[in-house]
């Protein structure tokens, strides 16, 4: 029997194009994360300044201070988040609580629909 050499016929995939797209997407995501984190930090600082200017005993000042802290925490989370970890966390949450996830998604859809309809 005669053996046919097929090593030269094996197709080689050029992955450089996909790697370039992947690195471009990663840099775009990093830029977006940085921008969102910066905006959240500036909003937190502005809120903290407004709370400092208001009457320290007023409940509005306390709420503004708490909201400032939440925005600061959100900014830290956004700047440190890993997209693949977020994806796996969401998938785990959906698998463990599908009913609650559907309710939250429905409520968010209704809220967005109401906000966008008003404009």
N, C-alpha and C positions, 0 to 999 in steps of 0.2 A: 504494500500500500504506500502511496505517496502522500506525504504530509505537506500541507500548504501553510506557508508562513503568513500569518495574519497580523503580525505585529505592526507592520507598516500601514495596515488598513484600520487600525483602531483610531476612532475620532478623538481628538483632543479638544476639550472645551476651553475656550478663552474666557477666563473669569475676571480678567482685569477690568472689563467694563462694569461688571456687577460690583466689584470691590470699590471702584471709583464712585458708583452711585451710592453704595452703602456708607462710605466715608463722608460723602456730601450730605446725605440724610442725617448722619450723626452730628455733623457740624451745624446743620440747620437746627436740629433738635437742641443742641447745646446753646445756640444763640437764642432760641425761643425760651428755653428754661431760664437763661440769665436775664432776659428782658422781663419775663413774668416775675421772677424773684425780685428784681430791682423795683418794679412797679409796686409790688406788695410791700416791700420795705419802705418805700417812700410814702405809701398810704398809711402804714403803721406809724411812721414818724410824724406825719401831719396830724393824725388823730391824737397821738400822744401830746403834741404841742397844743392842740385845741383843748384837750382835757386839762393840761397844766394851766391854761389861761382861764378856764372856767372856775366856778366856785368849787373848792375841794369837797364840800359836804353834799353837793348836789348828786342825785342818782345818775344824772346824765354823764357827769364826770367819771363816775365809777364804771358805767357801761362803756364809755369811750376808752377808758384805760384797759378794760378787759378785751374789747374788740381790737385794740392796738396789739395786745399780746397775742391774740389769735392770728392776726395778720402777720406778725413777726414769725410765729411758728409755721404758718403756711409758707412763708417765703423761704424759711430754712428747709422745709420739706421739699419744696419744688426744686431748690438748688441742689439738693442731695439725692433726689429720686433717681431710680434706675428703671427705665421703661419696661424691661423684661420682668423685673420683680413686681411692678405695679400690675402688669398683665396677669401674672400668675396669681397675685392676691385677689384680683377681681374674679378670675375664673374659679378660684377656690370658694369665694364668697357666693357666687352664683350657684355653684353646685351644692353648697351646704344650705342655702336659704333661697330657693328659686321663687317662692311666693312673695317674700319680702322684697326681693330684687325687682320683680315685676311691678309691685306697687310703687316702689321708689322711682323706677323708670317712667311709669305712667304719670305719676305726680310731677316729675320733672318735665315731661312732655307737655302736660297741661299748662304748667307755669310758663314754659317757653312760648307755647302757642298763644297764651293770653298776652304776654309781653310783646310778642311780635305783631299780634293783630292790632294793638293799640296804635302802632306807628303808622 
